[in-house]
Amino acid sequence: MTTDIETNQVSYLNQYAVDLIGIPLNPAVSLFDFISKASWIFFESYIRPALIKDGQCTEVQITLVSQKLGKINAVANVSLIESVLFWSIQTAENRDKLYQELLSAREHLENQNEKLLELTRLDPLTSLLNRRAAADDFMKMANQLTRSFCPTSFLIIDIDWFKEINDNHGHGVGDEVLTKLANTFKEASRSTDILARWGGEEFLIILFNSNVIDAQLFASRLHEKIKSILLPNSEQLTVSIGISGLRENELKDNELLDKVLKRADTALYKAKEKGRNRTEILE
Ligand SMILES: Nc1nc2c(ncn2[C@@H]2O[C@H](COP(=O)(O)OP(=O)(O)OP(=O)(O)O)[C@@H](O)[C@H]2O)c(=O)[nH]1
């Protein structure tokens, strides 16, 4: 499009512009017949002075007013040669569409990234937290507990005679047992608890807001539920559990997790020694 810098009269419009704006080109057509009032003010206050000063004005936003389509956002590059303004106008629709596509591509990537990050935190067989993720989550929990303490208990759960299960029924059955056990833990616990596969056939459950008595009741429920996991020879699966409680005065200790787990481990060892399929506590 070309317009006159003084009169604003339109001297040339290409067919696309004629179709878009819906005004046939005739000598009486002025620029202000098809740009919005705000664009008009913008033209007078910014575009025209910039053109007179620099001879060109790039990437300015204007709003076209089409007879058929109403307001259309557009981006214009304008040059002044002698008294004629040469306008190159592009509707912003494509640019806005591209921007929206970029935004949704970014959102999609961020979601994928979050999913990948979550996957790196999980044990692939059981989908419970892996050791490192559980330790990280516990440190966050410990921070919260320093501000407002509530009883928190640790359960180390170890499958009884797991080597025999593998040897007698094969690794596939062993893996199935691990998965079934993990599902039992998920069903029995609350969303605020931390569930992890701590080692090969050893699991850690951290019960938030539960003292060791609550933890013992929880462990009894687990022993009961686990009975329904049957081996191929119809034997019932059993586990041994060691429980320890978090002490408020050790919250600032750098070795906090190691210390509380060591007590749970000692309790577990006692449970194994006393014949397995039982829970022992070391507060
Ligand atoms: N199927 C399977 N077995 C595993 C996995 N990780 C560790 N194990 C096995 O778990 C068994 C653990 O054996 P032990 O430490 O002797 O313990 P146990 O036989 O359960 O004996 P107690 O704990 O004393 O009752 C080993 O045979 C490991 O190979 C796994 O991901 N899948």
The ligand as an SDF file (V2000), in Angstrom:
LIG
                    3D

 32 34  0  0  0  0  0  0  0  0999 V2000
   14.0180  -61.4690   41.9980 N   0  0  0  0  0  0  0  0  0  0  0  0
   14.7940  -60.5270   42.5230 C   0  0  0  0  0  0  0  0  0  0  0  0
   15.6330  -60.8510   43.5350 N   0  0  0  0  0  0  0  0  0  0  0  0
   16.3890  -59.8760   44.0900 C   0  0  0  0  0  0  0  0  0  0  0  0
   16.3150  -58.5550   43.6280 C   0  0  0  0  0  0  0  0  0  0  0  0
   17.1780  -57.8300   44.4010 N   0  0  0  0  0  0  0  0  0  0  0  0
   17.7480  -58.6610   45.2830 C   0  0  0  0  0  0  0  0  0  0  0  0
   17.2890  -59.9170   45.1080 N   0  0  0  0  0  0  0  0  0  0  0  0
   17.6530  -61.1480   45.8280 C   0  0  0  0  0  0  0  0  0  0  0  0
   17.2650  -61.0590   47.1760 O   0  0  0  0  0  0  0  0  0  0  0  0
   17.9750  -62.0890   47.8820 C   0  0  0  0  0  0  0  0  0  0  0  0
   18.2860  -61.6100   49.2840 C   0  0  0  0  0  0  0  0  0  0  0  0
   18.8070  -62.7010   49.9730 O   0  0  0  0  0  0  0  0  0  0  0  0
   19.3200  -62.6440   51.4810 P   0  0  0  0  0  0  0  0  0  0  0  0
   19.9550  -61.3050   51.7220 O   0  0  0  0  0  0  0  0  0  0  0  0
   20.1340  -63.8550   51.7140 O   0  0  0  0  0  0  0  0  0  0  0  0
   18.0310  -62.6210   52.3350 O   0  0  0  0  0  0  0  0  0  0  0  0
   16.8590  -63.6960   52.5180 P   0  0  0  0  0  0  0  0  0  0  0  0
   17.0410  -64.8860   51.6570 O   0  0  0  0  0  0  0  0  0  0  0  0
   15.5790  -62.9380   52.3090 O   0  0  0  0  0  0  0  0  0  0  0  0
   17.0090  -64.1180   53.9880 O   0  0  0  0  0  0  0  0  0  0  0  0
   16.5240  -63.3320   55.3050 P   0  0  0  0  0  0  0  0  0  0  0  0
   16.4910  -61.8710   54.9860 O   0  0  0  0  0  0  0  0  0  0  0  0
   17.5380  -63.6710   56.3290 O   0  0  0  0  0  0  0  0  0  0  0  0
   15.1750  -63.8480   55.6300 O   0  0  0  0  0  0  0  0  0  0  0  0
   19.2210  -62.3780   47.0450 C   0  0  0  0  0  0  0  0  0  0  0  0
   19.1300  -63.6980   46.5510 O   0  0  0  0  0  0  0  0  0  0  0  0
   19.1440  -61.4050   45.8840 C   0  0  0  0  0  0  0  0  0  0  0  0
   19.5900  -61.9400   44.6720 O   0  0  0  0  0  0  0  0  0  0  0  0
   15.4320  -58.2530   42.5380 C   0  0  0  0  0  0  0  0  0  0  0  0
   15.3020  -57.1270   42.0690 O   0  0  0  0  0  0  0  0  0  0  0  0
   14.6900  -59.2710   42.0400 N   0  0  0  0  0  0  0  0  0  0  0  0
  1  2  1  0
  2  3  2  0
  2 32  1  0
  3  4  1  0
  4  5  2  0
  4  8  1  0
  5  6  1  0
  5 30  1  0
  6  7  2  0
  7  8  1  0
  8  9  1  0
  9 10  1  0
  9 28  1  0
 10 11  1  0
 11 12  1  0
 11 26  1  0
 12 13  1  0
 13 14  1  0
 14 15  2  0
 14 16  1  0
 14 17  1  0
 17 18  1  0
 18 19  2  0
 18 20  1  0
 18 21  1  0
 21 22  1  0
 22 23  2  0
 22 24  1  0
 22 25  1  0
 26 27  1  0
 26 28  1  0
 28 29  1  0
 30 31  2  0
 30 32  1  0
M  END
$$$$
